[in-house]
């Protein structure tokens, strides 16, 4: 059963976002994850505080949680926090 990490984002610094994105993608791949969608959103109903979203698919919840808590990814958190304002959500498929 796939597990998804859904990231809501507002860009703070585009240059830092590019650096973070390149490095984060490498860490995602190490845990068998893949980005399946990312970019600006168009809210169909209601007001969204966040302007962007990314959806990362992992083979299971353990892989997703292991990626997020890994030393490799956690080392990127200070750069992430300079690049984007964000929320991360974990969602299991049905």
PDB file of N, CA, C and O in Angstrom:
ATOM      1  N   UNK A   1       0.844  -1.172   0.000  1.00  0.00           N
ATOM      2  CA  UNK A   1       0.000   0.000   0.000  1.00  0.00           C
ATOM      3  C   UNK A   1       0.892   1.239   0.000  1.00  0.00           C
ATOM      4  O   UNK A   1       1.727   1.397   0.890  1.00  0.00           O
ATOM      5  N   UNK A   2       0.726   2.104  -0.973  1.00  0.00           N
ATOM      6  CA  UNK A   2       1.523   3.324  -1.076  1.00  0.00           C
ATOM      7  C   UNK A   2       1.175   4.296   0.040  1.00  0.00           C
ATOM      8  O   UNK A   2       0.052   4.334   0.544  1.00  0.00           O
ATOM      9  N   UNK A   3       2.172   5.070   0.401  1.00  0.00           N
ATOM     10  CA  UNK A   3       1.997   6.169   1.352  1.00  0.00           C
ATOM     11  C   UNK A   3       2.492   7.432   0.669  1.00  0.00           C
ATOM     12  O   UNK A   3       3.477   7.409  -0.068  1.00  0.00           O
ATOM     13  N   UNK A   4       1.805   8.520   0.919  1.00  0.00           N
ATOM     14  CA  UNK A   4       2.136   9.796   0.296  1.00  0.00           C
ATOM     15  C   UNK A   4       2.514  10.810   1.367  1.00  0.00           C
ATOM     16  O   UNK A   4       1.910  10.852   2.439  1.00  0.00           O
ATOM     17  N   UNK A   5       3.506  11.616   1.068  1.00  0.00           N
ATOM     18  CA  UNK A   5       3.786  12.792   1.866  1.00  0.00           C
ATOM     19  C   UNK A   5       3.356  13.966   1.007  1.00  0.00           C
ATOM     20  O   UNK A   5       3.813  14.142  -0.122  1.00  0.00           O
ATOM     21  N   UNK A   6       2.468  14.759   1.571  1.00  0.00           N
ATOM     22  CA  UNK A   6       1.935  15.924   0.872  1.00  0.00           C
ATOM     23  C   UNK A   6       2.495  17.152   1.572  1.00  0.00           C
ATOM     24  O   UNK A   6       2.354  17.314   2.784  1.00  0.00           O
ATOM     25  N   UNK A   7       3.128  18.008   0.791  1.00  0.00           N
ATOM     26  CA  UNK A   7       3.791  19.180   1.331  1.00  0.00           C
ATOM     27  C   UNK A   7       3.096  20.430   0.801  1.00  0.00           C
ATOM     28  O   UNK A   7       3.011  20.646  -0.408  1.00  0.00           O
ATOM     29  N   UNK A   8       2.602  21.245   1.726  1.00  0.00           N
ATOM     30  CA  UNK A   8       2.028  22.538   1.372  1.00  0.00           C
ATOM     31  C   UNK A   8       3.121  23.586   1.517  1.00  0.00           C
ATOM     32  O   UNK A   8       3.862  23.576   2.501  1.00  0.00           O
ATOM     33  N   UNK A   9       3.231  24.500   0.538  1.00  0.00           N
ATOM     34  CA  UNK A   9       4.363  25.421   0.549  1.00  0.00           C
ATOM     35  C   UNK A   9       3.996  26.848   0.150  1.00  0.00           C
ATOM     36  O   UNK A   9       3.073  27.094  -0.627  1.00  0.00           O
ATOM     37  N   UNK A  10       4.750  27.756   0.709  1.00  0.00           N
ATOM     38  CA  UNK A  10       4.853  29.140   0.248  1.00  0.00           C
ATOM     39  C   UNK A  10       6.334  29.424   0.082  1.00  0.00           C
ATOM     40  O   UNK A  10       7.118  29.179   1.000  1.00  0.00           O
ATOM     41  N   UNK A  11       6.722  29.929  -1.055  1.00  0.00           N
ATOM     42  CA  UNK A  11       8.139  30.180  -1.344  1.00  0.00           C
ATOM     43  C   UNK A  11       8.599  31.438  -0.614  1.00  0.00           C
ATOM     44  O   UNK A  11       7.944  32.479  -0.658  1.00  0.00           O
ATOM     45  N   UNK A  12       9.742  31.314   0.058  1.00  0.00           N
ATOM     46  CA  UNK A  12      10.396  32.452   0.707  1.00  0.00           C
ATOM     47  C   UNK A  12      11.554  32.942  -0.158  1.00  0.00           C
ATOM     48  O   UNK A  12      11.708  34.144  -0.370  1.00  0.00           O
ATOM     49  N   UNK A  13      12.374  32.003  -0.660  1.00  0.00           N
ATOM     50  CA  UNK A  13      13.579  32.330  -1.417  1.00  0.00           C
ATOM     51  C   UNK A  13      13.739  31.306  -2.541  1.00  0.00           C
ATOM     52  O   UNK A  13      14.019  30.134  -2.287  1.00  0.00           O
ATOM     53  N   UNK A  14      13.563  31.748  -3.757  1.00  0.00           N
ATOM     54  CA  UNK A  14      13.593  30.853  -4.924  1.00  0.00           C
ATOM     55  C   UNK A  14      14.956  30.188  -5.103  1.00  0.00           C
ATOM     56  O   UNK A  14      15.025  28.999  -5.415  1.00  0.00           O
ATOM     57  N   UNK A  15      16.028  30.931  -4.911  1.00  0.00           N
ATOM     58  CA  UNK A  15      17.367  30.353  -5.083  1.00  0.00           C
ATOM     59  C   UNK A  15      17.613  29.241  -4.060  1.00  0.00           C
ATOM     60  O   UNK A  15      18.120  28.174  -4.406  1.00  0.00           O
ATOM     61  N   UNK A  16      17.253  29.495  -2.812  1.00  0.00           N
ATOM     62  CA  UNK A  16      17.419  28.464  -1.783  1.00  0.00           C
ATOM     63  C   UNK A  16      16.478  27.282  -2.043  1.00  0.00           C
ATOM     64  O   UNK A  16      16.823  26.136  -1.753  1.00  0.00           O
ATOM     65  N   UNK A  17      15.299  27.562  -2.585  1.00  0.00           N
ATOM     66  CA  UNK A  17      14.372  26.483  -2.927  1.00  0.00           C
ATOM     67  C   UNK A  17      14.978  25.568  -3.977  1.00  0.00           C
ATOM     68  O   UNK A  17      14.849  24.348  -3.874  1.00  0.00           O
ATOM     69  N   UNK A  18      15.628  26.122  -4.975  1.00  0.00           N
ATOM     70  CA  UNK A  18      16.280  25.296  -6.000  1.00  0.00           C
ATOM     71  C   UNK A  18      17.360  24.415  -5.390  1.00  0.00           C
ATOM     72  O   UNK A  18      17.466  23.239  -5.736  1.00  0.00           O
ATOM     73  N   UNK A  19      18.162  24.968  -4.490  1.00  0.00           N
ATOM     74  CA  UNK A  19      19.212  24.191  -3.814  1.00  0.00           C
ATOM     75  C   UNK A  19      18.582  23.069  -2.977  1.00  0.00           C
ATOM     76  O   UNK A  19      18.996  21.912  -3.053  1.00  0.00           O
ATOM     77  N   UNK A  20      17.596  23.431  -2.195  1.00  0.00           N
ATOM     78  CA  UNK A  20      16.912  22.449  -1.343  1.00  0.00           C
ATOM     79  C   UNK A  20      16.257  21.355  -2.183  1.00  0.00           C
ATOM     80  O   UNK A  20      16.392  20.169  -1.879  1.00  0.00           O
ATOM     81  N   UNK A  21      15.556  21.751  -3.229  1.00  0.00           N
ATOM     82  CA  UNK A  21      14.840  20.789  -4.062  1.00  0.00           C
ATOM     83  C   UNK A  21      15.750  19.751  -4.685  1.00  0.00           C
ATOM     84  O   UNK A  21      15.420  18.566  -4.719  1.00  0.00           O
ATOM     85  N   UNK A  22      16.895  20.195  -5.179  1.00  0.00           N
ATOM     86  CA  UNK A  22      17.845  19.259  -5.783  1.00  0.00           C
ATOM     87  C   UNK A  22      18.366  18.257  -4.756  1.00  0.00           C
ATOM     88  O   UNK A  22      18.451  17.060  -5.032  1.00  0.00           O
ATOM     89  N   UNK A  23      18.710  18.749  -3.582  1.00  0.00           N
ATOM     90  CA  UNK A  23      19.263  17.880  -2.544  1.00  0.00           C
ATOM     91  C   UNK A  23      18.191  16.973  -1.940  1.00  0.00           C
ATOM     92  O   UNK A  23      18.450  15.803  -1.658  1.00  0.00           O
ATOM     93  N   UNK A  24      16.986  17.514  -1.744  1.00  0.00           N
ATOM     94  CA  UNK A  24      15.905  16.710  -1.165  1.00  0.00           C
ATOM     95  C   UNK A  24      15.527  15.559  -2.099  1.00  0.00           C
ATOM     96  O   UNK A  24      15.246  14.454  -1.637  1.00  0.00           O
ATOM     97  N   UNK A  25      15.520  15.812  -3.405  1.00  0.00           N
ATOM     98  CA  UNK A  25      15.165  14.765  -4.369  1.00  0.00           C
ATOM     99  C   UNK A  25      16.113  13.572  -4.261  1.00  0.00           C
ATOM    100  O   UNK A  25      15.690  12.425  -4.407  1.00  0.00           O
ATOM    101  N   UNK A  26      17.381  13.837  -4.009  1.00  0.00           N
ATOM    102  CA  UNK A  26      18.357  12.752  -3.855  1.00  0.00           C
ATOM    103  C   UNK A  26      18.014  11.909  -2.628  1.00  0.00           C
ATOM    104  O   UNK A  26      18.088  10.681  -2.673  1.00  0.00           O
ATOM    105  N   UNK A  27      17.639  12.571  -1.532  1.00  0.00           N
ATOM    106  CA  UNK A  27      17.307  11.817  -0.317  1.00  0.00           C
ATOM    107  C   UNK A  27      16.011  11.031  -0.489  1.00  0.00           C
ATOM    108  O   UNK A  27      15.897   9.915   0.018  1.00  0.00           O
ATOM    109  N   UNK A  28      15.039  11.591  -1.192  1.00  0.00           N
ATOM    110  CA  UNK A  28      13.770  10.888  -1.451  1.00  0.00           C
ATOM    111  C   UNK A  28      14.039   9.591  -2.205  1.00  0.00           C
ATOM    112  O   UNK A  28      13.493   8.543  -1.860  1.00  0.00           O
ATOM    113  N   UNK A  29      14.875   9.660  -3.228  1.00  0.00           N
ATOM    114  CA  UNK A  29      15.171   8.479  -4.051  1.00  0.00           C
ATOM    115  C   UNK A  29      15.827   7.363  -3.231  1.00  0.00           C
ATOM    116  O   UNK A  29      15.592   6.183  -3.491  1.00  0.00           O
ATOM    117  N   UNK A  30      16.645   7.732  -2.247  1.00  0.00           N
ATOM    118  CA  UNK A  30      17.314   6.727  -1.419  1.00  0.00           C
ATOM    119  C   UNK A  30      16.331   5.885  -0.617  1.00  0.00           C
ATOM    120  O   UNK A  30      16.662   4.782  -0.181  1.00  0.00           O
ATOM    121  N   UNK A  31      15.108   6.412  -0.421  1.00  0.00           N
ATOM    122  CA  UNK A  31      14.092   5.694   0.340  1.00  0.00           C
ATOM    123  C   UNK A  31      12.965   5.194  -0.565  1.00  0.00           C
ATOM    124  O   UNK A  31      11.843   4.957  -0.116  1.00  0.00           O
ATOM    125  N   UNK A  32      13.292   5.040  -1.855  1.00  0.00           N
ATOM    126  CA  UNK A  32      12.356   4.536  -2.867  1.00  0.00           C
ATOM    127  C   UNK A  32      11.133   5.425  -3.040  1.00  0.00           C
ATOM    128  O   UNK A  32      10.047   4.953  -3.375  1.00  0.00           O
ATOM    129  N   UNK A  33      11.326   6.719  -2.805  1.00  0.00           N
ATOM    130  CA  UNK A  33      10.247   7.672  -3.017  1.00  0.00           C
ATOM    131  C   UNK A  33      10.369   8.337  -4.374  1.00  0.00           C
ATOM    132  O   UNK A  33      11.429   8.328  -4.999  1.00  0.00           O
ATOM    133  N   UNK A  34       9.262   8.912  -4.815  1.00  0.00           N
ATOM    134  CA  UNK A  34       9.297   9.664  -6.075  1.00  0.00           C
ATOM    135  C   UNK A  34       8.264  10.779  -6.016  1.00  0.00           C
ATOM    136  O   UNK A  34       7.175  10.616  -5.465  1.00  0.00           O
ATOM    137  N   UNK A  35       8.634  11.915  -6.598  1.00  0.00           N
ATOM    138  CA  UNK A  35       7.701  13.029  -6.702  1.00  0.00           C
ATOM    139  C   UNK A  35       6.702  12.688  -7.800  1.00  0.00           C
ATOM    140  O   UNK A  35       7.093  12.343  -8.915  1.00  0.00           O
ATOM    141  N   UNK A  36       5.418  12.783  -7.486  1.00  0.00           N
ATOM    142  CA  UNK A  36       4.410  12.505  -8.504  1.00  0.00           C
ATOM    143  C   UNK A  36       3.683  13.770  -8.945  1.00  0.00           C
ATOM    144  O   UNK A  36       3.018  13.769  -9.981  1.00  0.00           O
ATOM    145  N   UNK A  37       3.800  14.849  -8.171  1.00  0.00           N
ATOM    146  CA  UNK A  37       3.230  16.138  -8.571  1.00  0.00           C
ATOM    147  C   UNK A  37       3.860  17.224  -7.721  1.00  0.00           C
ATOM    148  O   UNK A  37       4.152  17.006  -6.545  1.00  0.00           O
ATOM    149  N   UNK A  38       4.074  18.401  -8.313  1.00  0.00           N
ATOM    150  CA  UNK A  38       4.509  19.558  -7.545  1.00  0.00           C
ATOM    151  C   UNK A  38       4.317  20.810  -8.370  1.00  0.00           C
ATOM    152  O   UNK A  38       4.426  20.803  -9.596  1.00  0.00           O
ATOM    153  N   UNK A  39       4.026  21.891  -7.652  1.00  0.00           N
ATOM    154  CA  UNK A  39       3.847  23.168  -8.310  1.00  0.00           C
ATOM    155  C   UNK A  39       2.767  23.995  -7.653  1.00  0.00           C
ATOM    156  O   UNK A  39       2.258  23.649  -6.587  1.00  0.00           O
ATOM    157  N   UNK A  40       2.421  25.104  -8.310  1.00  0.00           N
ATOM    158  CA  UNK A  40       1.381  25.973  -7.751  1.00  0.00           C
ATOM    159  C   UNK A  40       0.020  25.286  -7.804  1.00  0.00           C
ATOM    160  O   UNK A  40      -0.246  24.465  -8.682  1.00  0.00           O
ATOM    161  N   UNK A  41      -0.839  25.641  -6.843  1.00  0.00           N
ATOM    162  CA  UNK A  41      -2.168  25.046  -6.802  1.00  0.00           C
ATOM    163  C   UNK A  41      -3.216  26.029  -7.287  1.00  0.00           C
ATOM    164  O   UNK A  41      -2.991  27.239  -7.320  1.00  0.00           O
ATOM    165  N   UNK A  42      -4.343  25.497  -7.656  1.00  0.00           N
ATOM    166  CA  UNK A  42      -5.529  26.280  -7.994  1.00  0.00           C
ATOM    167  C   UNK A  42      -6.649  25.737  -7.109  1.00  0.00           C
ATOM    168  O   UNK A  42      -7.197  24.669  -7.381  1.00  0.00           O
ATOM    169  N   UNK A  43      -6.987  26.472  -6.053  1.00  0.00           N
ATOM    170  CA  UNK A  43      -8.004  26.006  -5.111  1.00  0.00           C
ATOM    171  C   UNK A  43      -9.374  26.011  -5.788  1.00  0.00           C
ATOM    172  O   UNK A  43      -9.818  27.040  -6.298  1.00  0.00           O
ATOM    173  N   UNK A  44     -10.027  24.876  -5.789  1.00  0.00           N
ATOM    174  CA  UNK A  44     -11.354  24.761  -6.390  1.00  0.00           C
ATOM    175  C   UNK A  44     -12.457  25.169  -5.433  1.00  0.00           C
ATOM    176  O   UNK A  44     -13.537  25.579  -5.857  1.00  0.00           O
ATOM    177  N   UNK A  45     -12.185  25.056  -4.142  1.00  0.00           N
ATOM    178  CA  UNK A  45     -13.171  25.445  -3.141  1.00  0.00           C
ATOM    179  C   UNK A  45     -12.438  25.917  -1.892  1.00  0.00           C
ATOM    180  O   UNK A  45     -11.492  25.268  -1.447  1.00  0.00           O
ATOM    181  N   UNK A  46     -12.856  27.019  -1.335  1.00  0.00           N
ATOM    182  CA  UNK A  46     -12.259  27.546  -0.115  1.00  0.00           C
ATOM    183  C   UNK A  46     -10.981  28.317  -0.389  1.00  0.00           C
ATOM    184  O   UNK A  46     -10.493  28.388  -1.517  1.00  0.00           O
ATOM    185  N   UNK A  47     -10.470  28.878   0.662  1.00  0.00           N
ATOM    186  CA  UNK A  47      -9.253  29.677   0.581  1.00  0.00           C
ATOM    187  C   UNK A  47      -8.076  28.861   1.098  1.00  0.00           C
ATOM    188  O   UNK A  47      -8.130  28.310   2.197  1.00  0.00           O
ATOM    189  N   UNK A  48      -7.035  28.787   0.318  1.00  0.00           N
ATOM    190  CA  UNK A  48      -5.847  28.052   0.724  1.00  0.00           C
ATOM    191  C   UNK A  48      -4.774  29.039   1.159  1.00  0.00           C
ATOM    192  O   UNK A  48      -4.462  29.989   0.442  1.00  0.00           O
ATOM    193  N   UNK A  49      -4.219  28.806   2.331  1.00  0.00           N
ATOM    194  CA  UNK A  49      -3.129  29.640   2.834  1.00  0.00           C
ATOM    195  C   UNK A  49      -1.859  29.404   2.023  1.00  0.00           C
ATOM    196  O   UNK A  49      -1.090  30.332   1.771  1.00  0.00           O
ATOM    197  N   UNK A  50      -1.647  28.151   1.619  1.00  0.00           N
ATOM    198  CA  UNK A  50      -0.437  27.797   0.883  1.00  0.00           C
ATOM    199  C   UNK A  50      -0.676  27.900  -0.620  1.00  0.00           C
ATOM    200  O   UNK A  50      -1.765  27.606  -1.112  1.00  0.00           O
ATOM    201  N   UNK A  51       0.367  28.324  -1.343  1.00  0.00           N
ATOM    202  CA  UNK A  51       0.252  28.544  -2.782  1.00  0.00           C
ATOM    203  C   UNK A  51       0.789  27.395  -3.618  1.00  0.00           C
ATOM    204  O   UNK A  51       0.511  27.320  -4.815  1.00  0.00           O
ATOM    205  N   UNK A  52       1.553  26.497  -3.006  1.00  0.00           N
ATOM    206  CA  UNK A  52       2.131  25.380  -3.749  1.00  0.00           C
ATOM    207  C   UNK A  52       1.944  24.071  -3.008  1.00  0.00           C
ATOM    208  O   UNK A  52       1.595  24.038  -1.829  1.00  0.00           O
ATOM    209  N   UNK A  53       2.188  22.996  -3.736  1.00  0.00           N
ATOM    210  CA  UNK A  53       2.028  21.664  -3.142  1.00  0.00           C
ATOM    211  C   UNK A  53       2.972  20.708  -3.857  1.00  0.00           C
ATOM    212  O   UNK A  53       3.253  20.848  -5.047  1.00  0.00           O
ATOM    213  N   UNK A  54       3.455  19.723  -3.085  1.00  0.00           N
ATOM    214  CA  UNK A  54       4.218  18.623  -3.661  1.00  0.00           C
ATOM    215  C   UNK A  54       3.637  17.334  -3.099  1.00  0.00           C
ATOM    216  O   UNK A  54       3.238  17.276  -1.935  1.00  0.00           O
ATOM    217  N   UNK A  55       3.593  16.305  -3.933  1.00  0.00           N
ATOM    218  CA  UNK A  55       3.126  14.993  -3.502  1.00  0.00           C
ATOM    219  C   UNK A  55       4.239  14.000  -3.807  1.00  0.00           C
ATOM    220  O   UNK A  55       4.674  13.846  -4.948  1.00  0.00           O
ATOM    221  N   UNK A  56       4.687  13.324  -2.736  1.00  0.00           N
ATOM    222  CA  UNK A  56       5.779  12.359  -2.848  1.00  0.00           C
ATOM    223  C   UNK A  56       5.214  10.992  -2.496  1.00  0.00           C
ATOM    224  O   UNK A  56       4.587  10.821  -1.451  1.00  0.00           O
ATOM    225  N   UNK A  57       5.438  10.029  -3.365  1.00  0.00           N
ATOM    226  CA  UNK A  57       4.934   8.673  -3.136  1.00  0.00           C
ATOM    227  C   UNK A  57       6.054   7.771  -2.635  1.00  0.00           C
ATOM    228  O   UNK A  57       7.164   7.778  -3.168  1.00  0.00           O
ATOM    229  N   UNK A  58       5.744   6.993  -1.598  1.00  0.00           N
ATOM    230  CA  UNK A  58       6.652   5.992  -1.050  1.00  0.00           C
ATOM    231  C   UNK A  58       5.951   4.644  -1.081  1.00  0.00           C
ATOM    232  O   UNK A  58       4.721   4.594  -1.104  1.00  0.00           O
ATOM    233  N   UNK A  59       6.707   3.545  -1.080  1.00  0.00           N
ATOM    234  CA  UNK A  59       6.073   2.226  -1.145  1.00  0.00           C
ATOM    235  C   UNK A  59       5.244   1.894   0.099  1.00  0.00           C
ATOM    236  O   UNK A  59       4.317   1.088   0.027  1.00  0.00           O
ATOM    237  N   UNK A  60       5.574   2.510   1.238  1.00  0.00           N
ATOM    238  CA  UNK A  60       4.844   2.210   2.474  1.00  0.00           C
ATOM    239  C   UNK A  60       5.125   3.306   3.503  1.00  0.00           C
ATOM    240  O   UNK A  60       5.978   4.169   3.295  1.00  0.00           O
ATOM    241  N   UNK A  61       4.398   3.254   4.606  1.00  0.00           N
ATOM    242  CA  UNK A  61       4.524   4.280   5.639  1.00  0.00           C
ATOM    243  C   UNK A  61       5.908   4.275   6.276  1.00  0.00           C
ATOM    244  O   UNK A  61       6.462   5.336   6.561  1.00  0.00           O
ATOM    245  N   UNK A  62       6.465   3.099   6.499  1.00  0.00           N
ATOM    246  CA  UNK A  62       7.797   3.010   7.110  1.00  0.00           C
ATOM    247  C   UNK A  62       8.841   3.731   6.258  1.00  0.00           C
ATOM    248  O   UNK A  62       9.690   4.441   6.795  1.00  0.00           O
ATOM    249  N   UNK A  63       8.788   3.559   4.947  1.00  0.00           N
ATOM    250  CA  UNK A  63       9.740   4.227   4.054  1.00  0.00           C
ATOM    251  C   UNK A  63       9.577   5.741   4.124  1.00  0.00           C
ATOM    252  O   UNK A  63      10.564   6.475   4.173  1.00  0.00           O
ATOM    253  N   UNK A  64       8.334   6.204   4.129  1.00  0.00           N
ATOM    254  CA  UNK A  64       8.063   7.650   4.181  1.00  0.00           C
ATOM    255  C   UNK A  64       8.577   8.251   5.483  1.00  0.00           C
ATOM    256  O   UNK A  64       9.246   9.285   5.480  1.00  0.00           O
ATOM    257  N   UNK A  65       8.260   7.596   6.590  1.00  0.00           N
ATOM    258  CA  UNK A  65       8.698   8.112   7.886  1.00  0.00           C
ATOM    259  C   UNK A  65      10.215   8.014   8.036  1.00  0.00           C
ATOM    260  O   UNK A  65      10.845   8.907   8.603  1.00  0.00           O
ATOM    261  N   UNK A  66      10.791   6.943   7.536  1.00  0.00           N
ATOM    262  CA  UNK A  66      12.245   6.786   7.603  1.00  0.00           C
ATOM    263  C   UNK A  66      12.936   7.881   6.804  1.00  0.00           C
ATOM    264  O   UNK A  66      13.950   8.424   7.240  1.00  0.00           O
ATOM    265  N   UNK A  67      12.389   8.208   5.632  1.00  0.00           N
ATOM    266  CA  UNK A  67      12.961   9.307   4.842  1.00  0.00           C
ATOM    267  C   UNK A  67      12.894  10.612   5.627  1.00  0.00           C
ATOM    268  O   UNK A  67      13.905  11.296   5.784  1.00  0.00           O
ATOM    269  N   UNK A  68      11.705  10.958   6.121  1.00  0.00           N
ATOM    270  CA  UNK A  68      11.539  12.255   6.772  1.00  0.00           C
ATOM    271  C   UNK A  68      12.457  12.392   7.982  1.00  0.00           C
ATOM    272  O   UNK A  68      13.010  13.466   8.217  1.00  0.00           O
ATOM    273  N   UNK A  69      12.623  11.330   8.746  1.00  0.00           N
ATOM    274  CA  UNK A  69      13.424  11.382   9.966  1.00  0.00           C
ATOM    275  C   UNK A  69      14.900  11.035   9.743  1.00  0.00           C
ATOM    276  O   UNK A  69      15.687  11.038  10.690  1.00  0.00           O
ATOM    277  N   UNK A  70      15.274  10.737   8.504  1.00  0.00           N
ATOM    278  CA  UNK A  70      16.660  10.352   8.217  1.00  0.00           C
ATOM    279  C   UNK A  70      17.617  11.513   8.480  1.00  0.00           C
ATOM    280  O   UNK A  70      17.250  12.683   8.364  1.00  0.00           O
ATOM    281  N   UNK A  71      18.849  11.160   8.838  1.00  0.00           N
ATOM    282  CA  UNK A  71      19.884  12.174   9.042  1.00  0.00           C
ATOM    283  C   UNK A  71      20.100  13.000   7.783  1.00  0.00           C
ATOM    284  O   UNK A  71      20.304  14.212   7.848  1.00  0.00           O
ATOM    285  N   UNK A  72      20.053  12.315   6.613  1.00  0.00           N
ATOM    286  CA  UNK A  72      20.285  13.014   5.337  1.00  0.00           C
ATOM    287  C   UNK A  72      19.229  14.097   5.101  1.00  0.00           C
ATOM    288  O   UNK A  72      19.560  15.218   4.714  1.00  0.00           O
ATOM    289  N   UNK A  73      17.954  13.756   5.335  1.00  0.00           N
ATOM    290  CA  UNK A  73      16.919  14.757   5.113  1.00  0.00           C
ATOM    291  C   UNK A  73      16.921  15.813   6.217  1.00  0.00           C
ATOM    292  O   UNK A  73      16.794  17.002   5.928  1.00  0.00           O
ATOM    293  N   UNK A  74      17.062  15.402   7.461  1.00  0.00           N
ATOM    294  CA  UNK A  74      17.041  16.364   8.559  1.00  0.00           C
ATOM    295  C   UNK A  74      18.165  17.398   8.435  1.00  0.00           C
ATOM    296  O   UNK A  74      18.018  18.527   8.902  1.00  0.00           O
ATOM    297  N   UNK A  75      19.280  17.020   7.813  1.00  0.00           N
ATOM    298  CA  UNK A  75      20.368  17.974   7.577  1.00  0.00           C
ATOM    299  C   UNK A  75      19.931  19.100   6.633  1.00  0.00           C
ATOM    300  O   UNK A  75      20.521  20.180   6.636  1.00  0.00           O
ATOM    301  N   UNK A  76      18.895  18.843   5.827  1.00  0.00           N
ATOM    302  CA  UNK A  76      18.404  19.854   4.877  1.00  0.00           C
ATOM    303  C   UNK A  76      17.346  20.781   5.480  1.00  0.00           C
ATOM    304  O   UNK A  76      16.977  21.777   4.858  1.00  0.00           O
ATOM    305  N   UNK A  77      16.861  20.472   6.665  1.00  0.00           N
ATOM    306  CA  UNK A  77      15.766  21.253   7.260  1.00  0.00           C
ATOM    307  C   UNK A  77      16.128  22.735   7.425  1.00  0.00           C
ATOM    308  O   UNK A  77      15.285  23.579   7.117  1.00  0.00           O
ATOM    309  N   UNK A  78      17.318  23.100   7.887  1.00  0.00           N
ATOM    310  CA  UNK A  78      17.626  24.531   7.984  1.00  0.00           C
ATOM    311  C   UNK A  78      17.548  25.247   6.631  1.00  0.00           C
ATOM    312  O   UNK A  78      17.062  26.375   6.555  1.00  0.00           O
ATOM    313  N   UNK A  79      18.023  24.598   5.570  1.00  0.00           N
ATOM    314  CA  UNK A  79      17.912  25.182   4.229  1.00  0.00           C
ATOM    315  C   UNK A  79      16.453  25.251   3.805  1.00  0.00           C
ATOM    316  O   UNK A  79      16.011  26.262   3.257  1.00  0.00           O
ATOM    317  N   UNK A  80      15.706  24.187   4.053  1.00  0.00           N
ATOM    318  CA  UNK A  80      14.271  24.171   3.732  1.00  0.00           C
ATOM    319  C   UNK A  80      13.558  25.334   4.388  1.00  0.00           C
ATOM    320  O   UNK A  80      12.746  26.006   3.754  1.00  0.00           O
ATOM    321  N   UNK A  81      13.856  25.575   5.654  1.00  0.00           N
ATOM    322  CA  UNK A  81      13.162  26.627   6.389  1.00  0.00           C
ATOM    323  C   UNK A  81      13.511  28.028   5.908  1.00  0.00           C
ATOM    324  O   UNK A  81      12.754  28.970   6.142  1.00  0.00           O
ATOM    325  N   UNK A  82      14.645  28.172   5.240  1.00  0.00           N
ATOM    326  CA  UNK A  82      15.001  29.451   4.624  1.00  0.00           C
ATOM    327  C   UNK A  82      14.371  29.580   3.236  1.00  0.00           C
ATOM    328  O   UNK A  82      14.204  30.690   2.730  1.00  0.00           O
ATOM    329  N   UNK A  83      14.024  28.454   2.625  1.00  0.00           N
ATOM    330  CA  UNK A  83      13.500  28.421   1.261  1.00  0.00           C
ATOM    331  C   UNK A  83      11.981  28.519   1.193  1.00  0.00           C
ATOM    332  O   UNK A  83      11.430  29.223   0.347  1.00  0.00           O
ATOM    333  N   UNK A  84      11.308  27.797   2.103  1.00  0.00           N
ATOM    334  CA  UNK A  84       9.844  27.716   2.057  1.00  0.00           C
ATOM    335  C   UNK A  84       9.243  27.719   3.453  1.00  0.00           C
ATOM    336  O   UNK A  84       9.864  27.280   4.421  1.00  0.00           O
ATOM    337  N   UNK A  85       8.037  28.219   3.528  1.00  0.00           N
ATOM    338  CA  UNK A  85       7.178  28.018   4.687  1.00  0.00           C
ATOM    339  C   UNK A  85       6.350  26.803   4.304  1.00  0.00           C
ATOM    340  O   UNK A  85       5.834  26.743   3.187  1.00  0.00           O
ATOM    341  N   UNK A  86       6.207  25.819   5.215  1.00  0.00           N
ATOM    342  CA  UNK A  86       5.577  24.577   4.764  1.00  0.00           C
ATOM    343  C   UNK A  86       4.909  23.793   5.879  1.00  0.00           C
ATOM    344  O   UNK A  86       5.124  24.039   7.066  1.00  0.00           O
ATOM    345  N   UNK A  87       4.101  22.852   5.459  1.00  0.00           N
ATOM    346  CA  UNK A  87       3.520  21.811   6.304  1.00  0.00           C
ATOM    347  C   UNK A  87       3.690  20.493   5.573  1.00  0.00           C
ATOM    348  O   UNK A  87       3.539  20.428   4.353  1.00  0.00           O
ATOM    349  N   UNK A  88       4.006  19.438   6.323  1.00  0.00           N
ATOM    350  CA  UNK A  88       4.136  18.089   5.755  1.00  0.00           C
ATOM    351  C   UNK A  88       3.020  17.231   6.335  1.00  0.00           C
ATOM    352  O   UNK A  88       2.752  17.271   7.535  1.00  0.00           O
ATOM    353  N   UNK A  89       2.374  16.455   5.468  1.00  0.00           N
ATOM    354  CA  UNK A  89       1.299  15.566   5.882  1.00  0.00           C
ATOM    355  C   UNK A  89       1.580  14.166   5.345  1.00  0.00           C
ATOM    356  O   UNK A  89       2.079  14.012   4.230  1.00  0.00           O
ATOM    357  N   UNK A  90       1.260  13.153   6.134  1.00  0.00           N
ATOM    358  CA  UNK A  90       1.412  11.763   5.718  1.00  0.00           C
ATOM    359  C   UNK A  90       0.017  11.208   5.449  1.00  0.00           C
ATOM    360  O   UNK A  90      -0.894  11.373   6.260  1.00  0.00           O
ATOM    361  N   UNK A  91      -0.139  10.552   4.307  1.00  0.00           N
ATOM    362  CA  UNK A  91      -1.440  10.010   3.910  1.00  0.00           C
ATOM    363  C   UNK A  91      -1.244   8.626   3.309  1.00  0.00           C
ATOM    364  O   UNK A  91      -0.474   8.459   2.362  1.00  0.00           O
ATOM    365  N   UNK A  92      -1.933   7.642   3.853  1.00  0.00           N
ATOM    366  CA  UNK A  92      -1.874   6.280   3.314  1.00  0.00           C
ATOM    367  C   UNK A  92      -2.950   6.093   2.270  1.00  0.00           C
ATOM    368  O   UNK A  92      -4.056   6.613   2.410  1.00  0.00           O
ATOM    369  N   UNK A  93      -2.626   5.341   1.210  1.00  0.00           N
ATOM    370  CA  UNK A  93      -3.629   5.046   0.186  1.00  0.00           C
ATOM    371  C   UNK A  93      -4.650   4.039   0.736  1.00  0.00           C
ATOM    372  O   UNK A  93      -4.405   3.364   1.736  1.00  0.00           O
ATOM    373  N   UNK A  94      -5.761   3.961   0.076  1.00  0.00           N
ATOM    374  CA  UNK A  94      -6.824   3.045   0.503  1.00  0.00           C
ATOM    375  C   UNK A  94      -6.505   1.621   0.114  1.00  0.00           C
ATOM    376  O   UNK A  94      -7.289   0.714   0.394  1.00  0.00           O
TER     377      UNK A  94
END
